[in-house]
Amino acid sequence: MVSPDAASEANSNAMGEKASSRATVLAVHIEAVSALYAAYMPWLKRGGLFVPTNRKFGLGDPLFLRVQLPDEPEPILLSGTVAWINPPNVAGGRVQGVGVHFDDGELTPKVKALIEQKLGALIGSGKTTHTL
């Protein structure tokens, strides 16, 4: 399951990042490959993740994600922007939250490749996800 760690949501400056005071850090712990599949957005140019949250964000809002991927020893800090919003009570019973498009950072291609390696053939499976 993808679970945001609400207690660790904080202003990005608390982590020493140079960003606007509006940028938020969302910690996301993804325990299983099936949950990673449901959260991953390969159709975004640089990849992205859907994060369940009841916090309100607008399209284009900057975010930092502290992502713990399955079988990885340490979380990864990525920057991104909100590219997708599932509002409360969205049709189809989808989970409320935001899709975050990874920014064009130095780490992004490595993280995208790591995620896609973990997902393997699941990427083209057509199974339901939190987004499309």
Residue frames relative to the residue before (quaternion, step in Angstrom):
aa qw qx qy qz dx dy dz
M 1.0000 0.0000 0.0000 0.0000 0.00 0.00 0.00
V 0.3686 -0.6865 0.5754 0.2488 3.55 -1.11 0.67
S 0.0497 0.8173 -0.5713 0.0553 3.53 -0.62 1.04
P 0.3103 -0.7266 0.5762 0.2092 3.57 -0.77 0.99
D 0.3325 -0.7186 0.5731 0.2112 3.54 -1.03 0.75
A 0.2649 -0.8213 0.4860 0.1383 3.56 0.14 1.34
A 0.6284 0.5505 -0.3478 0.4256 3.57 1.03 -0.68
S 0.7280 0.4181 -0.2573 0.4786 3.60 1.10 -0.47
E 0.4096 0.6674 -0.5123 0.3525 3.60 1.19 0.23
A 0.1503 0.7972 -0.5638 0.1550 3.56 -0.71 1.05
N 0.6334 -0.4821 0.4310 0.4251 3.49 -1.34 0.15
S 0.5549 -0.6404 0.4097 0.3378 3.59 -0.92 0.85
N 0.5919 0.5851 -0.3783 0.4053 3.60 1.06 -0.55
A 0.5611 0.5959 -0.3883 0.4233 3.60 1.17 -0.43
M 0.7113 0.3945 -0.2487 0.5259 3.59 1.20 -0.46
G 0.5769 -0.6258 0.3624 0.3798 3.57 1.24 0.26
E 0.4380 0.6940 -0.4664 0.3302 3.60 1.18 0.28
K 0.3486 -0.7022 0.5757 0.2325 3.54 -1.14 0.65
A 0.3273 0.7195 -0.5371 0.2944 3.54 -0.06 1.31
S 0.6647 -0.4727 0.3690 0.4456 3.52 -1.28 0.16
S 0.5980 -0.5859 0.4058 0.3666 3.56 -1.15 0.54
R 0.6005 0.5699 -0.3588 0.4311 3.60 1.25 -0.20
A 0.5448 0.6299 -0.4092 0.3728 3.60 1.17 -0.45
T 0.1913 -0.7882 0.5823 0.0559 3.53 -0.98 0.95
V 0.2858 -0.7164 0.6056 0.1957 3.54 -1.18 0.60
L 0.0741 -0.7669 0.6369 0.0283 3.55 -0.87 1.03
A 0.2386 -0.7530 0.5973 0.1388 3.56 -0.79 1.03
V 0.0548 -0.8016 0.5949 -0.0248 3.55 -0.81 1.07
H 0.1139 -0.7832 0.6099 0.0410 3.55 -0.73 1.10
I 0.0743 -0.7912 0.6070 -0.0024 3.56 -0.57 1.20
E 0.2411 -0.8395 0.4780 0.0924 3.55 -0.32 1.29
A 0.8172 0.1878 -0.0629 0.5412 3.59 0.98 -0.78
V 0.6175 -0.5520 0.4162 0.3752 3.55 -1.23 0.54
S 0.6212 0.5427 -0.3488 0.4450 3.61 1.02 -0.70
A 0.6507 0.4914 -0.3100 0.4888 3.60 1.06 -0.71
L 0.6113 0.5359 -0.3412 0.4719 3.58 1.10 -0.70
Y 0.6278 0.5311 -0.3287 0.4646 3.58 1.00 -0.83
A 0.6790 0.4999 -0.2908 0.4522 3.59 0.88 -0.93
A 0.7282 0.4372 -0.2331 0.4736 3.60 1.10 -0.66
Y 0.6368 0.5768 -0.3372 0.3849 3.60 1.07 -0.65
M 0.1671 -0.7796 0.5993 0.0725 3.55 -1.07 0.84
P 0.1254 -0.8447 0.5174 0.0550 3.61 0.19 1.26
W 0.6018 0.5913 -0.3529 0.4046 3.59 1.19 -0.45
L 0.5638 0.5347 -0.4077 0.4796 3.61 1.26 -0.03
K 0.6501 -0.5776 0.3312 0.3660 3.58 -0.95 0.92
R 0.8024 0.2327 -0.1088 0.5387 3.59 0.82 -0.98
G 0.5663 -0.5812 0.3787 0.4451 3.56 1.32 0.12
G 0.0415 0.7945 -0.6051 0.0294 3.53 -1.27 0.25
L 0.3028 -0.7406 0.5718 0.1812 3.52 -1.35 0.17
F 0.3652 -0.6724 0.5960 0.2437 3.51 -1.19 0.66
V 0.1171 -0.7943 0.5954 0.0280 3.56 -0.89 1.02
P 0.3429 -0.7231 0.5550 0.2271 3.60 -0.63 1.05
T 0.2437 0.7480 -0.5883 0.1871 3.57 -0.83 0.98
N 0.3165 -0.7294 0.5650 0.2203 3.55 -1.17 0.52
R 0.4319 0.6751 -0.4724 0.3667 3.58 1.27 0.22
K 0.4168 -0.7070 0.5166 0.2439 3.57 -1.09 0.68
F 0.0271 0.7680 -0.6367 0.0644 3.52 -0.94 1.05
G 0.3128 -0.7183 0.5844 0.2113 3.53 -1.29 0.39
L 0.6347 -0.5022 0.4060 0.4244 3.56 -1.23 0.37
G 0.7960 0.2872 -0.2300 0.4806 3.56 -0.93 0.91
D 0.4577 0.6765 -0.4631 0.3441 3.61 1.22 -0.10
P 0.4091 -0.7045 0.5164 0.2639 3.60 -0.95 0.82
L 0.0147 -0.7821 0.6227 -0.0174 3.54 -1.13 0.77
F 0.2083 -0.6933 0.6598 0.2015 3.48 -1.37 0.28
L 0.1744 -0.7662 0.6108 0.0975 3.54 -1.02 0.83
R 0.1440 -0.7210 0.6699 0.1027 3.52 -1.04 0.87
V 0.0488 -0.8606 0.5036 -0.0585 3.53 -0.01 1.40
Q 0.1418 -0.7446 0.6478 0.0761 3.53 -0.91 1.02
L 0.1793 -0.8039 0.5633 0.0648 3.57 -0.43 1.26
P 0.6412 -0.5257 0.3820 0.4081 3.60 -1.19 0.48
D 0.8681 0.0942 -0.0993 0.4771 3.54 -1.07 0.90
E 0.5439 0.5651 -0.4324 0.4449 3.60 1.13 0.56
P 0.4872 -0.7155 0.4175 0.2762 3.60 -0.83 0.92
E 0.8060 0.1977 -0.0742 0.5530 3.59 1.04 -0.73
P 0.5004 -0.6208 0.4950 0.3451 3.60 -1.14 0.54
I 0.3270 -0.7229 0.5826 0.1763 3.54 -1.29 0.52
L 0.2480 -0.7607 0.5822 0.1442 3.59 -0.91 0.91
L 0.0183 0.7946 -0.6024 0.0734 3.56 -0.70 1.19
S 0.2859 -0.7144 0.6000 0.2188 3.55 -1.19 0.51
G 0.0919 0.7956 -0.5941 0.0748 3.53 -1.21 0.56
T 0.3493 -0.7031 0.5696 0.2434 3.51 -1.35 -0.13
V 0.5563 -0.6000 0.4584 0.3470 3.54 -1.18 0.61
A 0.0497 -0.8157 0.5758 -0.0266 3.56 -0.70 1.16
W 0.7767 0.1867 -0.0759 0.5967 3.57 1.26 -0.28
I 0.0431 -0.7935 0.6068 0.0193 3.57 -0.99 0.80
N 0.1225 -0.7183 0.6800 0.0821 3.52 -1.01 0.94
P 0.2506 -0.8005 0.5258 0.1413 3.60 -0.29 1.22
P 0.6686 -0.4466 0.3641 0.4701 3.58 -1.24 0.09
N 0.8501 0.1522 -0.1291 0.4873 3.58 -1.14 0.70
V 0.2119 0.7918 -0.5415 0.1869 3.57 1.06 0.73
A 0.6112 -0.5794 0.4029 0.3584 3.57 -1.12 0.72
G 0.7863 0.3419 -0.2528 0.4482 3.52 -1.20 0.57
G 0.5124 -0.6800 0.4037 0.3348 3.57 1.24 0.20
R 0.3134 0.7672 -0.5065 0.2381 3.58 1.18 0.43
V 0.5765 -0.6043 0.4454 0.3225 3.53 -1.25 0.60
Q 0.4568 -0.6654 0.5187 0.2822 3.58 -1.01 0.84
G 0.4227 0.6972 -0.5126 0.2691 3.58 -0.99 0.82
V 0.4643 -0.6657 0.5146 0.2765 3.53 -1.34 -0.29
G 0.3217 -0.6912 0.6104 0.2145 3.51 -1.25 0.60
V 0.1583 -0.8008 0.5753 0.0514 3.55 -0.76 1.07
H 0.2696 -0.7462 0.5951 0.1278 3.55 -0.77 1.17
F 0.4361 -0.7073 0.4899 0.2636 3.58 -0.68 1.08
D 0.4495 -0.6663 0.5269 0.2763 3.56 -1.08 0.79
D 0.5823 -0.5890 0.4418 0.3447 3.55 -1.32 0.31
G 0.2014 0.7987 -0.5354 0.1867 3.57 0.58 1.17
E 0.7061 -0.4713 0.3367 0.4073 3.53 -1.34 0.27
L 0.7076 0.4712 -0.2492 0.4638 3.58 1.04 -0.82
T 0.5158 0.7082 -0.3913 0.2816 3.59 1.15 -0.61
P 0.6877 0.4655 -0.3271 0.4510 3.67 0.69 -0.87
K 0.6399 0.5250 -0.3263 0.4565 3.60 1.05 -0.73
V 0.6687 0.4864 -0.2996 0.4760 3.58 0.96 -0.85
K 0.6277 0.5271 -0.3335 0.4657 3.59 0.97 -0.82
A 0.6720 0.4871 -0.2952 0.4733 3.60 0.92 -0.89
L 0.6340 0.5282 -0.3289 0.4592 3.61 1.00 -0.77
I 0.6510 0.5081 -0.3089 0.4718 3.58 0.94 -0.93
E 0.7002 0.4713 -0.2796 0.4576 3.58 0.81 -0.97
Q 0.6054 0.5280 -0.3537 0.4792 3.60 1.13 -0.57
K 0.6551 0.5060 -0.3085 0.4686 3.61 0.97 -0.82
L 0.7003 0.4730 -0.2678 0.4627 3.58 1.02 -0.79
G 0.1405 -0.8325 0.5237 0.1138 3.59 1.09 -0.64
A 0.8539 -0.1026 0.1069 0.4990 3.57 -0.90 -0.98
L 0.4978 0.6635 -0.4347 0.3507 3.63 1.18 -0.28
I 0.5591 0.6401 -0.3943 0.3496 3.61 1.05 -0.70
G 0.7787 0.3248 -0.1767 0.5068 3.61 0.89 -0.83
S 0.4121 0.7717 -0.4241 0.2339 3.58 1.24 0.18
G 0.3861 -0.7436 0.4720 0.2743 3.60 1.12 -0.51
K 0.4099 0.7014 -0.4852 0.3235 3.60 1.22 0.19
T 0.6305 -0.5576 0.3992 0.3636 3.55 -1.23 0.58
T 0.1010 -0.7724 0.6249 0.0516 3.55 -1.11 0.80
H 0.6681 -0.4843 0.3713 0.4257 3.57 -1.30 -0.10
T 0.7252 0.3829 -0.2345 0.5220 3.62 1.24 -0.25
L 0.8319 -0.0817 0.0911 0.5413 3.61 -0.16 -1.22
